[in-house]
Amino acid sequence: MTRALKGSGFLGLAVMMAVGLYQFILLSSSGVVPGWMIGGHAHLGVLSILAIVMGFAVPALDVTGTLRTAVTALFIAGQWGTPGIVWLGEGFGLTFLLPTGFLWGGALIVAMLIMFYKTVTAPTETADSGLSGVYATDD
C-alpha cells in the first residue's frame, strides 16, 4: 500500500511538472494562464509531495489492516480528485462536478484524521522515534 502512495506521489509530481511546462508555454505565447489551471497545478504539487511523505509515515506509525487500506485509498482519491475537479469543472466547463470537491476534500480530511489517531495512540517509542521496524522492502 505504501508503494501506491509513493508511486501516486511521484506520478502526480510528473503530471504537475508537465502542467507547469504547459503553463510556461501559455505564458510565453499569450501571456495568460487561467486561474483554474494554476490552482489545480498547485494542489496537485502539494498533495503529491504529501503522498510521498504519507508513504513513509504509514509504516512508521504502524498503520495496518483496514486503516492502512483506508488511508491509502482516501488519500490517493483526494490527491487526484481535488485538482482534477478544478480542471474538469472550471477548465472543461463541467461545473456540475464542482460539488464533488467536498467529497475529495473529505477523503483527505478522513485520511489525515486516521493518521492523527494513529499518532496520538501509538506507543511512545514509535510515535517519538518514527521507527517501527520499517525495512527496505515495500508492500
Residue pairs with C-beta under 8 A, 6 or more apart in sequence:
1 58
1 68
1 69
1 72
1 139
2 54
2 55
2 56
2 58
2 59
2 72
2 138
2 139
3 55
3 138
3 139
4 72
4 76
5 51
5 52
5 54
5 55
5 58
5 72
5 75
5 76
6 51
6 52
6 55
6 56
6 138
8 48
8 51
8 76
8 79
8 80
9 48
9 49
9 50
9 51
9 52
9 53
9 54
9 55
9 79
10 48
10 52
11 48
12 44
12 45
12 47
12 48
12 51
12 79
12 80
13 45
13 48
13 49
15 44
16 41
16 44
16 45
16 48
19 37
19 40
19 41
19 44
20 41
22 37
23 33
23 37
23 38
23 41
26 32
26 33
26 37
27 33
34 90
34 91
36 86
36 87
36 89
36 90
36 91
37 87
37 91
39 83
39 86
40 83
40 84
40 86
40 87
40 91
41 83
43 82
43 83
43 86
44 79
44 80
44 82
44 83
47 78
47 79
47 82
47 83
47 108
48 79
50 75
50 79
51 75
51 76
51 79
54 71
54 75
54 111
54 115
56 134
57 115
58 68
58 71
58 72
58 115
59 132
59 134
60 126
60 130
60 131
60 132
60 134
61 115
61 118
61 119
61 122
61 126
61 127
61 132
62 118
62 122
62 126
62 132
63 71
63 114
63 115
63 118
67 114
67 118
70 110
70 111
70 114
71 111
71 114
71 115
74 107
74 108
74 110
74 111
74 114
75 107
75 108
75 111
77 104
77 107
78 104
78 105
78 106
78 107
78 108
78 111
79 108
81 100
81 101
81 103
81 104
81 107
82 101
82 104
82 105
82 108
84 104
85 97
85 98
85 100
85 101
85 104
86 101
88 94
88 97
89 95
89 97
89 98
89 101
90 98
119 127
120 127
125 131
126 132
